[in-house]
Amino acid sequence: MITQSYLTDLTYKINGACIEVHKILGPGLLESVYYKCLEEEFRLRNISFKSELKILVNYKGKEMDCDFFCDFLVEDLIVIELKSVTQLNDIHRAQLLNYINLMKKPKGILVNFNVKNLYHDGQETFVNKYYDMLF
């Protein structure tokens, strides 16, 4: 059974993998570099994931292929969106919130690798109504 506590533990594992990548590479690289290295770090840590997962949009009962892709979906529960930008903007947050709602997933993590301290400045976590339904 999936619980909020389980998602919290999984979030710590994901954050640990992101911190490891950031510790080795530091800020200032392209998002694609962090993406490839995080993919490898997930494999090394046996964290189950799908990458570049297509997100369909349901419009009036019809599934629309709109070329939306999330960077990672971990254990079919947590959506991860990577960035390497000067600062996260509301559009980045809206993107992740839309992804977790469209995919009906309870949690999303927005990670910006272009910061000095990833733990304090480089990640934001979001939950939605699907998270609220868990115990």
NUGU-360238 format. One record per residue: residue in three letters; x, y, z of N, C-alpha, C in turn. Coordinates in nm, 4 decimals, always signed. Example, Ala and Ser with C-alpha at 12.3 -4.5 7.8 and 13.67 -1.06 7.14 Angstrom:
% NUGU-360238
{atom Ala, {+1.3190, -0.5690, +0.7800}, {+1.2300, -0.4500, +0.7800}, {+1.3200, -0.3300, +0.7800}} {atom Ser, {+1.2850, -0.2250, +0.7080}, {+1.3670, -0.1060, +0.7140}, {+1.2900, +0.0030, +0.7870}} 
This chain:
% NUGU-360238
{atom Met, {+0.0829, -0.1182, +0.0000}, {+0.0000, +0.0000, +0.0000}, {+0.0879, +0.1253, +0.0000}} {atom Ile, {+0.0565, +0.2191, -0.0873}, {+0.1316, +0.3430, -0.0959}, {+0.0780, +0.4401, +0.0091}} {atom Thr, {+0.1695, +0.4975, +0.0880}, {+0.1320, +0.5923, +0.1925}, {+0.2110, +0.7221, +0.1732}} {atom Gln, {+0.1676, +0.8261, +0.2442}, {+0.2421, +0.9515, +0.2417}, {+0.3831, +0.9305, +0.2973}} {atom Ser, {+0.3937, +0.8462, +0.3973}, {+0.5244, +0.8158, +0.4566}, {+0.6168, +0.7491, +0.3540}} {atom Tyr, {+0.5617, +0.6570, +0.2758}, {+0.6410, +0.5911, +0.1713}, {+0.6905, +0.6944, +0.0699}} {atom Leu, {+0.6036, +0.7869, +0.0310}, {+0.6437, +0.8912, -0.0639}, {+0.7513, +0.9816, -0.0054}} {atom Thr, {+0.7439, +1.0085, +0.1236}, {+0.8463, +1.0890, +0.1900}, {+0.9807, +1.0180, +0.1846}} {atom Asp, {+0.9817, +0.8881, +0.2149}, {+1.1061, +0.8102, +0.2089}, {+1.1621, +0.8070, +0.0671}} {atom Leu, {+1.0764, +0.7892, -0.0302}, {+1.1194, +0.7868, -0.1698}, {+1.1740, +0.9235, -0.2113}} {atom Thr, {+1.1124, +1.0288, -0.1620}, {+1.1605, +1.1647, -0.1908}, {+1.3026, +1.1832, -0.1386}} {atom Tyr, {+1.3315, +1.1324, -0.0186}, {+1.4672, +1.1413, +0.0363}, {+1.5676, +1.0681, -0.0533}} {atom Lys, {+1.5283, +0.9533, -0.1041}, {+1.6171, +0.8782, -0.1935}, {+1.6437, +0.9551, -0.3221}} {atom Ile, {+1.5392, +1.0134, -0.3780}, {+1.5535, +1.0918, -0.5006}, {+1.6422, +1.2135, -0.4747}} {atom Asn, {+1.6158, +1.2848, -0.3652}, {+1.6974, +1.4015, -0.3322}, {+1.8428, +1.3632, -0.3107}} {atom Gly, {+1.8663, +1.2480, -0.2484}, {+2.0037, +1.2014, -0.2289}, {+2.0747, +1.1782, -0.3605}} {atom Ala, {+2.0046, +1.1207, -0.4567}, {+2.0629, +1.0976, -0.5891}, {+2.0922, +1.2310, -0.6581}} {atom Cys, {+2.0009, +1.3247, -0.6482}, {+2.0217, +1.4567, -0.7093}, {+2.1398, +1.5292, -0.6451}} {atom Ile, {+2.1492, +1.5223, -0.5130}, {+2.2598, +1.5869, -0.4414}, {+2.3931, +1.5249, -0.4829}} {atom Glu, {+2.3965, +1.3936, -0.5004}, {+2.5195, +1.3266, -0.5426}, {+2.5641, +1.3761, -0.6803}} {atom Val, {+2.4698, +1.3857, -0.7731}, {+2.5027, +1.4361, -0.9071}, {+2.5539, +1.5797, -0.8973}} {atom His, {+2.4872, +1.6612, -0.8195}, {+2.5265, +1.8022, -0.8056}, {+2.6613, +1.8144, -0.7367}} {atom Lys, {+2.6866, +1.7294, -0.6379}, {+2.8140, +1.7326, -0.5656}, {+2.9305, +1.7040, -0.6607}} {atom Ile, {+2.9098, +1.6121, -0.7532}, {+3.0153, +1.5744, -0.8473}, {+3.0295, +1.6761, -0.9600}} {atom Leu, {+2.9176, +1.7233, -1.0152}, {+2.9232, +1.8100, -1.1325}, {+2.9222, +1.9592, -1.1016}} {atom Gly, {+2.8568, +1.9982, -0.9910}, {+2.8431, +2.1397, -0.9598}, {+2.7435, +2.2076, -1.0520}} {atom Pro, {+2.7248, +2.3388, -1.0340}, {+2.6310, +2.4136, -1.1178}, {+2.6935, +2.4527, -1.2511}} {atom Gly, {+2.6077, +2.5000, -1.3430}, {+2.6579, +2.5631, -1.4641}, {+2.6585, +2.4798, -1.5903}} {atom Leu, {+2.6137, +2.3546, -1.5832}, {+2.6108, +2.2706, -1.7024}, {+2.4708, +2.2704, -1.7636}} {atom Leu, {+2.4612, +2.2153, -1.8814}, {+2.3318, +2.2032, -1.9470}, {+2.2438, +2.1009, -1.8747}} {atom Glu, {+2.1139, +2.1217, -1.8828}, {+2.0179, +2.0294, -1.8227}, {+2.0396, +1.8864, -1.8710}} {atom Ser, {+2.0723, +1.8698, -1.9979}, {+2.0906, +1.7360, -2.0551}, {+2.2035, +1.6585, -1.9879}} {atom Val, {+2.3061, +1.7272, -1.9405}, {+2.4167, +1.6611, -1.8701}, {+2.3678, +1.6066, -1.7364}} {atom Tyr, {+2.2959, +1.6890, -1.6618}, {+2.2415, +1.6453, -1.5329}, {+2.1428, +1.5309, -1.5525}} {atom Tyr, {+2.0656, +1.5397, -1.6581}, {+1.9664, +1.4359, -1.6885}, {+2.0351, +1.3001, -1.7059}} {atom Lys, {+2.1367, +1.2946, -1.7900}, {+2.2078, +1.1678, -1.8154}, {+2.2740, +1.1145, -1.6889}} {atom Cys, {+2.3345, +1.2035, -1.6117}, {+2.4029, +1.1599, -1.4901}, {+2.3036, +1.1162, -1.3825}} {atom Leu, {+2.1890, +1.1837, -1.3731}, {+2.0879, +1.1423, -1.2754}, {+2.0277, +1.0075, -1.3143}} {atom Glu, {+2.0114, +0.9865, -1.4429}, {+1.9650, +0.8567, -1.4918}, {+2.0589, +0.7454, -1.4424}} {atom Glu, {+2.1883, +0.7691, -1.4557}, {+2.2880, +0.6710, -1.4110}, {+2.2854, +0.6556, -1.2589}} {atom Glu, {+2.2714, +0.7667, -1.1875}, {+2.2683, +0.7608, -1.0409}, {+2.1469, +0.6818, -0.9923}} {atom Phe, {+2.0319, +0.6990, -1.0575}, {+1.9145, +0.6191, -1.0231}, {+1.9428, +0.4704, -1.0441}} {atom Arg, {+2.0092, +0.4370, -1.1530}, {+2.0429, +0.2958, -1.1780}, {+2.1361, +0.2429, -1.0698}} {atom Leu, {+2.2378, +0.3205, -1.0355}, {+2.3341, +0.2780, -0.9330}, {+2.2668, +0.2566, -0.7973}} {atom Arg, {+2.1644, +0.3320, -0.7693}, {+2.0935, +0.3236, -0.6409}, {+1.9695, +0.2340, -0.6478}} {atom Asn, {+1.9510, +0.1667, -0.7599}, {+1.8358, +0.0777, -0.7793}, {+1.7025, +0.1484, -0.7556}} {atom Ile, {+1.6933, +0.2720, -0.8022}, {+1.5688, +0.3469, -0.7963}, {+1.4975, +0.3254, -0.9290}} {atom Ser, {+1.3795, +0.2683, -0.9224}, {+1.3029, +0.2349, -1.0424}, {+1.2451, +0.3626, -1.1053}} {atom Phe, {+1.2681, +0.3799, -1.2354}, {+1.2207, +0.5010, -1.3013}, {+1.1913, +0.4767, -1.4487}} {atom Lys, {+1.1139, +0.5676, -1.5042}, {+1.0949, +0.5791, -1.6482}, {+1.1405, +0.7189, -1.6843}} {atom Ser, {+1.2006, +0.7337, -1.8016}, {+1.2469, +0.8658, -1.8415}, {+1.1833, +0.9084, -1.9728}} {atom Glu, {+1.1752, +1.0412, -1.9899}, {+1.1144, +1.0997, -2.1097}, {+0.9783, +1.0363, -2.1379}} {atom Leu, {+0.8970, +1.0290, -2.0341}, {+0.7661, +0.9670, -2.0431}, {+0.6652, +1.0643, -2.1037}} {atom Lys, {+0.5957, +1.0190, -2.2071}, {+0.4965, +1.1026, -2.2750}, {+0.3741, +1.1208, -2.1856}} {atom Ile, {+0.3250, +1.2442, -2.1823}, {+0.2066, +1.2786, -2.1043}, {+0.0949, +1.3143, -2.2018}} {atom Leu, {-0.0149, +1.2424, -2.1923}, {-0.1301, +1.2711, -2.2768}, {-0.2226, +1.3695, -2.2059}} {atom Val, {-0.2899, +1.4510, -2.2825}, {-0.3842, +1.5477, -2.2290}, {-0.5252, +1.5001, -2.2617}} {atom Asn, {-0.6084, +1.4887, -2.1576}, {-0.7477, +1.4503, -2.1797}, {-0.8278, +1.5772, -2.2046}} {atom Tyr, {-0.8785, +1.5889, -2.3257}, {-0.9597, +1.7048, -2.3629}, {-1.0972, +1.6577, -2.4061}} {atom Lys, {-1.1964, +1.6899, -2.3240}, {-1.3345, +1.6519, -2.3505}, {-1.3481, +1.5020, -2.3755}} {atom Gly, {-1.2760, +1.4245, -2.2926}, {-1.2858, +1.2794, -2.2999}, {-1.1967, +1.2141, -2.4035}} {atom Lys, {-1.1202, +1.2930, -2.4768}, {-1.0315, +1.2372, -2.5788}, {-0.8861, +1.2596, -2.5380}} {atom Glu, {-0.8062, +1.1523, -2.5494}, {-0.6636, +1.1617, -2.5184}, {-0.5910, +1.2304, -2.6337}} {atom Met, {-0.5304, +1.3458, -2.6043}, {-0.4605, +1.4244, -2.7051}, {-0.3096, +1.4082, -2.6867}} {atom Asp, {-0.2409, +1.3793, -2.7953}, {-0.0954, +1.3700, -2.7933}, {-0.0399, +1.5087, -2.8234}} {atom Cys, {+0.0086, +1.5760, -2.7193}, {+0.0537, +1.7149, -2.7331}, {+0.2049, +1.7299, -2.7179}} {atom Asp, {+0.2766, +1.6197, -2.7277}, {+0.4229, +1.6218, -2.7155}, {+0.4716, +1.6783, -2.5825}} {atom Phe, {+0.4012, +1.6435, -2.4741}, {+0.4491, +1.6722, -2.3392}, {+0.5291, +1.5520, -2.2917}} {atom Phe, {+0.6426, +1.5774, -2.2292}, {+0.7247, +1.4702, -2.1736}, {+0.7736, +1.5129, -2.0362}} {atom Cys, {+0.7631, +1.4239, -1.9380}, {+0.8254, +1.4531, -1.8089}, {+0.9642, +1.3913, -1.8103}} {atom Asp, {+1.0556, +1.4531, -1.7375}, {+1.1929, +1.4025, -1.7364}, {+1.2004, +1.2631, -1.6749}} {atom Phe, {+1.1432, +1.2477, -1.5550}, {+1.1458, +1.1184, -1.4875}, {+1.0135, +1.0928, -1.4165}} {atom Leu, {+0.9754, +0.9664, -1.4127}, {+0.8677, +0.9198, -1.3273}, {+0.9279, +0.8077, -1.2426}} {atom Val, {+0.9381, +0.8302, -1.1121}, {+1.0020, +0.7350, -1.0216}, {+0.8950, +0.6487, -0.9558}} {atom Glu, {+0.9143, +0.5183, -0.9689}, {+0.8251, +0.4165, -0.9112}, {+0.6780, +0.4415, -0.9440}} {atom Asp, {+0.6531, +0.4996, -1.0578}, {+0.5174, +0.5295, -1.1046}, {+0.4419, +0.6179, -1.0056}} {atom Leu, {+0.5158, +0.6975, -0.9255}, {+0.4550, +0.7789, -0.8201}, {+0.4967, +0.9248, -0.8205}} {atom Ile, {+0.6247, +0.9509, -0.8436}, {+0.6778, +1.0865, -0.8295}, {+0.7333, +1.1343, -0.9632}} {atom Val, {+0.6821, +1.2494, -1.0078}, {+0.7287, +1.3118, -1.1313}, {+0.8452, +1.4046, -1.0966}} {atom Ile, {+0.9527, +1.3941, -1.1735}, {+1.0685, +1.4803, -1.1522}, {+1.0928, +1.5613, -1.2782}} {atom Glu, {+1.1027, +1.6910, -1.2603}, {+1.1314, +1.7817, -1.3711}, {+1.2630, +1.8522, -1.3412}} {atom Leu, {+1.3580, +1.8397, -1.4328}, {+1.4907, +1.8978, -1.4150}, {+1.5018, +2.0314, -1.4870}} {atom Lys, {+1.5778, +2.1201, -1.4263}, {+1.6105, +2.2494, -1.4851}, {+1.7555, +2.2820, -1.4542}} {atom Ser, {+1.8128, +2.3690, -1.5362}, {+1.9431, +2.4282, -1.5079}, {+1.9323, +2.5746, -1.5492}} {atom Val, {+1.8697, +2.6517, -1.4608}, {+1.8374, +2.7909, -1.4906}, {+1.8862, +2.8816, -1.3778}} {atom Thr, {+1.8925, +3.0122, -1.4075}, {+1.9363, +3.1095, -1.3077}, {+1.8461, +3.1071, -1.1856}} {atom Gln, {+1.7162, +3.0993, -1.2091}, {+1.6220, +3.0841, -1.0979}, {+1.4945, +3.0196, -1.1494}} {atom Leu, {+1.4295, +2.9463, -1.0614}, {+1.3013, +2.8855, -1.0965}, {+1.1950, +2.9939, -1.1023}} {atom Asn, {+1.1102, +2.9842, -1.2021}, {+1.0010, +3.0797, -1.2192}, {+0.8672, +3.0088, -1.2014}} {atom Asp, {+0.7627, +3.0882, -1.1922}, {+0.6287, +3.0316, -1.1755}, {+0.5910, +2.9396, -1.2910}} {atom Ile, {+0.6401, +2.9668, -1.4109}, {+0.6085, +2.8813, -1.5253}, {+0.6665, +2.7406, -1.5063}} {atom His, {+0.7822, +2.7293, -1.4418}, {+0.8413, +2.5982, -1.4126}, {+0.7548, +2.5225, -1.3119}} {atom Arg, {+0.7074, +2.5944, -1.2120}, {+0.6209, +2.5331, -1.1106}, {+0.4887, +2.4892, -1.1730}} {atom Ala, {+0.4330, +2.5756, -1.2571}, {+0.3065, +2.5423, -1.3240}, {+0.3231, +2.4197, -1.4134}} {atom Gln, {+0.4357, +2.4112, -1.4807}, {+0.4632, +2.2955, -1.5668}, {+0.4589, +2.1667, -1.4856}} {atom Leu, {+0.5295, +2.1642, -1.3734}, {+0.5320, +2.0434, -1.2906}, {+0.3944, +2.0130, -1.2327}} {atom Leu, {+0.3252, +2.1141, -1.1849}, {+0.1904, +2.0917, -1.1304}, {+0.0973, +2.0360, -1.2381}} {atom Asn, {+0.1061, +2.0882, -1.3581}, {+0.0254, +2.0340, -1.4679}, {+0.0613, +1.8886, -1.4950}} {atom Tyr, {+0.1894, +1.8565, -1.4958}, {+0.2322, +1.7186, -1.5212}, {+0.1756, +1.6229, -1.4173}} {atom Ile, {+0.1888, +1.6573, -1.2869}, {+0.1411, +1.5625, -1.1856}, {-0.0107, +1.5482, -1.1900}} {atom Asn, {-0.0798, +1.6558, -1.2244}, {-0.2261, +1.6466, -1.2345}, {-0.2694, +1.5698, -1.3585}} {atom Leu, {-0.2071, +1.5954, -1.4733}, {-0.2417, +1.5234, -1.5956}, {-0.2123, +1.3740, -1.5833}} {atom Met, {-0.1039, +1.3413, -1.5130}, {-0.0637, +1.2019, -1.4968}, {-0.1307, +1.1357, -1.3764}} {atom Lys, {-0.2029, +1.2152, -1.2972}, {-0.2701, +1.1660, -1.1766}, {-0.1706, +1.1024, -1.0783}} {atom Lys, {-0.0580, +1.1698, -1.0596}, {+0.0450, +1.1260, -0.9656}, {+0.0410, +1.2167, -0.8430}} {atom Pro, {+0.0727, +1.1630, -0.7242}, {+0.0542, +1.2392, -0.6009}, {+0.1626, +1.3423, -0.5698}} {atom Lys, {+0.2789, +1.3319, -0.6343}, {+0.3892, +1.4183, -0.5927}, {+0.4790, +1.4501, -0.7109}} {atom Gly, {+0.5380, +1.5698, -0.7056}, {+0.6347, +1.6100, -0.8062}, {+0.7502, +1.6839, -0.7415}} {atom Ile, {+0.8677, +1.6695, -0.8011}, {+0.9863, +1.7396, -0.7508}, {+1.0468, +1.8180, -0.8667}} {atom Leu, {+1.0631, +1.9470, -0.8443}, {+1.1265, +2.0353, -0.9400}, {+1.2700, +2.0560, -0.8936}} {atom Val, {+1.3670, +2.0212, -0.9788}, {+1.5079, +2.0278, -0.9398}, {+1.5809, +2.1239, -1.0328}} {atom Asn, {+1.6460, +2.2240, -0.9736}, {+1.7286, +2.3175, -1.0496}, {+1.8748, +2.2952, -1.0109}} {atom Phe, {+1.9521, +2.2437, -1.1050}, {+2.0925, +2.2124, -1.0761}, {+2.1834, +2.3342, -1.0825}} {atom Asn, {+2.1337, +2.4472, -1.1283}, {+2.2188, +2.5647, -1.1440}, {+2.2171, +2.6528, -1.0187}} {atom Val, {+2.2510, +2.5917, -0.9052}, {+2.2567, +2.6600, -0.7761}, {+2.3813, +2.6140, -0.7013}} {atom Lys, {+2.4199, +2.6901, -0.5980}, {+2.5361, +2.6499, -0.5184}, {+2.5022, +2.5351, -0.4243}} {atom Asn, {+2.3832, +2.5417, -0.3617}, {+2.3435, +2.4395, -0.2660}, {+2.2108, +2.3790, -0.3108}} {atom Leu, {+2.2180, +2.2582, -0.3647}, {+2.0992, +2.1944, -0.4204}, {+1.9930, +2.1687, -0.3140}} {atom Tyr, {+2.0336, +2.1257, -0.1972}, {+1.9374, +2.0905, -0.0935}, {+1.8542, +2.2115, -0.0510}} {atom His, {+1.9193, +2.3251, -0.0308}, {+1.8484, +2.4433, +0.0186}, {+1.7853, +2.5276, -0.0919}} {atom Asp, {+1.8502, +2.5350, -0.2070}, {+1.8065, +2.6289, -0.3096}, {+1.7614, +2.5650, -0.4403}} {atom Gly, {+1.7838, +2.4357, -0.4573}, {+1.7660, +2.3771, -0.5892}, {+1.6509, +2.2808, -0.6064}} {atom Gln, {+1.5652, +2.2669, -0.5068}, {+1.4550, +2.1725, -0.5251}, {+1.3302, +2.2195, -0.4539}} {atom Glu, {+1.2186, +2.1944, -0.5199}, {+1.0882, +2.2254, -0.4630}, {+0.9987, +2.1038, -0.4836}} {atom Thr, {+0.9197, +2.0725, -0.3825}, {+0.8321, +1.9561, -0.3867}, {+0.6867, +2.0018, -0.3877}} {atom Phe, {+0.6065, +1.9336, -0.4683}, {+0.4658, +1.9684, -0.4820}, {+0.3802, +1.8433, -0.4646}} {atom Val, {+0.2652, +1.8601, -0.4022}, {+0.1681, +1.7519, -0.3897}, {+0.0331, +1.8045, -0.4385}} {atom Asn, {-0.0598, +1.7118, -0.4600}, {-0.1922, +1.7493, -0.5091}, {-0.2997, +1.6656, -0.4402}} {atom Lys, {-0.4178, +1.6650, -0.4977}, {-0.5299, +1.5927, -0.4358}, {-0.5042, +1.4424, -0.4296}} {atom Tyr, {-0.4233, +1.3884, -0.5190}, {-0.3927, +1.2440, -0.5161}, {-0.3060, +1.2104, -0.3944}} {atom Tyr, {-0.2218, +1.3033, -0.3534}, {-0.1435, +1.2860, -0.2322}, {-0.2353, +1.2908, -0.1097}} {atom Asp, {-0.3292, +1.3848, -0.1098}, {-0.4212, +1.3991, +0.0031}, {-0.5067, +1.2745, +0.0248}} {atom Met, {-0.5250, +1.1939, -0.0790}, {-0.6058, +1.0717, -0.0671}, {-0.5280, +0.9569, -0.0032}} {atom Leu, {-0.3957, +0.9728, +0.0110}, {-0.3124, +0.8685, +0.0734}, {-0.3120, +0.8872, +0.2250}} {atom Phe, {-0.2804, +0.7789, +0.2957}, {-0.2726, +0.7853, +0.4428}, {-0.1311, +0.7889, +0.4872}} 
